[in-house]
Amino acid sequence: MMSKEEFVALALSRWPELESLDQEKDFYEYERRFEQIMLDLSRAVLERKISPVGKDRRKKTKFEPDSASSK
């Protein structure tokens, strides 16, 4: 579980990148970089809230079929 303090620390770690957006002269580049920063932040938050990422990104959790539904 992620605490409020961990979330704030994670968000603050992205603050310099957000501040540097003010130097962009092209709105489309500004928007592209902003979107990437937010995607990276949201991915990091989600990974910390749920669980660490496994070595094999294709592997799902093991699932045993329900024996009653297979009849």
Steps between C-alpha positions, in 0.01 A plus 500: 500500500624844415487772761409863439859600570632253240257636241600860572869408480441328166308800364768740626766297320324597172471869589827611331382344173167680529672832569726456198191492277475878535803528272317334210403738221296248303166406658497157337840414647382633837192278483700195389752535782226573758312187394815287529581634847145428619498151345829416671372634831171312479679176406734535798208566736301206364797264527564601860131477594450153350830313501849509358537417132606143430790395282274363225252769397287243314450273799168525679421365843432128511136411469351163579179431305185443701430125486124556519488717188704256291237222514 
